[in-house]
């Protein structure tokens, strides 16, 4: 059985990424299982709290891809963003 890791993150999206299928790409391209805990999406801004689960390398690549795409990624613990 492959080792999996879990983490919680807050993703913050700039206006130009609101219409993009970012969460879908995490699942499809990086084989990451997601659980949406909370979200708020407006016309010009959005954020989502996610629980992510997957192989450690896939999580690292997925997080790197998010950052390269322009998504702000903040780790959270018990629904509190870690500074």
C-alpha positions in Angstrom: 0.0 0.0 0.0 1.4 3.4 -1.0 2.1 6.0 1.7 -0.3 9.0 1.7 0.0 12.3 3.4 -2.8 14.7 4.5 -2.6 18.4 4.7 -5.0 21.4 4.9 -4.5 24.5 2.9 -6.2 27.7 2.1 -6.1 28.6 -1.6 -6.6 32.2 -2.6 -7.4 33.0 -6.2 -6.8 36.3 -8.0 -9.6 37.5 -10.4 -8.0 36.0 -13.6 -8.1 32.5 -12.1 -11.7 32.5 -10.8 -13.1 30.8 -13.9 -10.3 28.3 -14.2 -10.8 24.6 -13.1 -7.9 24.7 -10.6 -9.3 22.2 -8.1 -10.3 19.8 -10.9 -6.7 19.9 -12.2 -5.3 19.0 -8.7 -7.5 15.9 -8.8 -7.0 14.9 -12.4 -3.4 15.9 -13.1 -1.8 15.1 -9.7 -4.1 12.3 -8.3 -4.8 14.3 -5.2 -8.0 13.5 -3.2 -9.7 16.7 -2.0 -12.3 17.6 0.6 -13.7 21.1 0.3 -14.2 22.4 3.9 -15.2 26.0 3.2 -15.2 28.4 0.3 -16.1 31.9 -0.8 -16.0 32.9 -4.5 -16.8 36.3 -5.8 -16.5 37.8 -9.3 -13.0 39.2 -8.6 -11.6 37.1 -5.7 -12.0 33.7 -4.2 -10.7 31.3 -1.5 -11.2 27.7 -0.6 -10.1 25.6 2.4 -9.2 22.2 1.3 -8.0 19.0 2.9 -5.6 17.3 0.5 -4.6 13.6 0.5 -2.1 11.9 -1.7 1.4 10.6 -2.2 3.9 13.0 -0.7 5.6 13.7 -4.1 2.3 14.3 -5.8 1.2 16.8 -3.1 4.5 18.6 -3.5 4.1 18.8 -7.3 0.5 19.9 -7.0 1.3 22.7 -4.5 4.2 23.8 -6.7 1.9 23.9 -9.7 -0.6 26.0 -7.8 2.0 28.6 -6.8 3.3 28.7 -10.4 -0.2 29.3 -11.6 -0.6 32.3 -9.3 -2.7 30.8 -6.5 -1.6 31.8 -3.0 -1.2 28.7 -0.9 -1.3 28.9 2.9 -1.1 25.9 5.2 -3.8 25.8 7.9 -4.3 24.0 11.1 -7.7 23.5 12.6 -9.2 26.1 10.3 -6.6 28.7 11.3 -4.2 30.0 8.6 -0.6 29.5 9.7 1.5 32.7 9.2 
